[in-house]
Amino acid sequence: MLAVKQLQKTFGLIHAVRDVSFQVAQGEVLGFLGPNGAGKTTTMRMITGFLPPTAGTAVIMGHDIIHAAIPAKKLIGYLPENAPVYTDMTVWNYLGFIAEIRGFTGRVRTERVQQTIETCRLDTVKHQAIGTLSKGYKQRVCFAQALLHDPPVLIMDEPTDGLDPNQKHIVRTMIRDMAARKAIVISTHILEEVEAICTRVIIIRDGSIVANASPTELKAKSRAHGAVELTVKSVPGDLVAKLERLTSAARVEVHPPQTTGGQMSRVVVYPRPSAAGAAIAAGPAQLAPDILALVKANPGWELVAMKTLEGRLDDVFRELTEPKN
Amino acid sequence: MDSIRNTKAIIKRELASYFESPVAYVFMIVFIMLVGFLTFFVSRFYESGQADLRGFFFWHPWMFLILVPAAAMRLWAEERRAGTIETLLTLPVTVTQVILGKFLAAWIFIGLIVALTFPIVLTTVYLGAPDRGAIIGGYIGSLLLAGAYLSVGMLTSALTRNQVISFVLSLVICLFLLLAGWPPVTDLMVRWAPEWLVRGVAAFSFMPHYEAFQKGVLDLRDFAYYFSVMIFMLFGTHLVLENRKAA
């Protein structure tokens, strides 16, 4: 539904975005990640027709945003960064104005505004001036503005930035509820959000895409993926040495109680990557069974819990976007 | 028909936003009181013994110098400052529709304020038999002059996110265009500029065109002059916005 083709943007000598291409299909929620200044906002501004690209284009359901801007814009709902809305207007009048521009008239317009107000849970404040509302409400008014015409493509620039956990939850629930019918792009740097709602992740760095995969696939690239974490009451003298001797283990880290915050110690065993042609027994998949066998053979170890780690997006994000020295 | 609907929606919103803030009422009251004071006391309306509105229209170009840049300064600068320009220009509207909508809204707003001076007209009609043509011509000229000032204000407002800068810039430009034909200004230029340039600058002045209307003369050339100024300035606004939307 949304195809971004070789988008580029330069501001003077600065290459803000270089050659960004991707596609988003119906039902997909694409998380657009990257450190501040990586080009997320600039890319979104080009997709929504606010900024003209230096090269490349975005096509929304067959309508080119440069050559057929109006038909393309009709299919997009856009929530810009910091939710800019007219603070001197009331919620009702503001959404009425948006509805009018979106082509709704008469009774349909009134119904549409009322319906959007209900969806975005703004009923209690609909006759208040937007400037008097809290940040969470203001954000939802801008969200309502983007949703009013039920657009097939929804672009949101940091939709939960600055909201409290409850408000974040509301916004995420709303996004998840409508995801099946739309193609959605969300920029964020809150990684838990990505895991909560995104079906695919694009990581952008210095204006270029450095990763494009599902959250699960990305996590699998993490250093901690497949590592086994043991929680023990105390660390017996022979534990670390025995774990290190396993052929499937590469490294053992011990986190004593002070650093983990509780009464327990955590021991993390990282798997040895399976080398090409190596014995099957030495693969990451073998790590957990190996440790389990070891634990059974040493009944003196006071094991409380044991789990295999999925890996963390956080690590992958840092690895891909941290400036390399 | 989309374009008319969009422009109408913008006009409605802009007009409402004038009246949602107390500023609109302050403008109105100050303008009407000041015009009344200047007409009756400074221009000595009663003492002149003539039932005409020359003394009234004489002040409009000077009053507009403050009123119009003040009414125009927020049109784009505020959109930029608050970031609402991004929401606005990603709606299915063209930049031209938005410029026209904002311009017409501000023009209607100023027109309303000018229309509220009608008691002065009634007073004159009550006191004597003024030349109706001169009064109608005077109002038309006044509105066109306001439109020309306003188009300058639109351009300066689009250039900056700071309303004060926009106000000062458009005041200075309007003042220059107002005074361009006056001897003190032309004298400054005569010393170094060629004759054709001095004449050219003088021909740009608002004043000669404004004075023609006050005499009740509706010359097509004067209309053409004001509309070309407006179109030129609004076209400039369009260029500025297209090139520095996110600035």
Interface residues (C-beta under 8 A of the other chain):
Chain A: R45 T48 G49 F50 L51 P52 A69 I70 P71 K73 K74 I76 Y78 P80 E81 N82 P84 V85 Y86 T87 D88 M89 N93 F97 I98 E100 I101 R102 G103 T105 A129 C142 Q145
Chain B: D2 R5 N6 A9 I10 K12 R13 A16 S17 E20 S21 A82 G83 T84 I85 E86 T87 L89 T90 L91 P92 V93 T94 E242 K245 A246
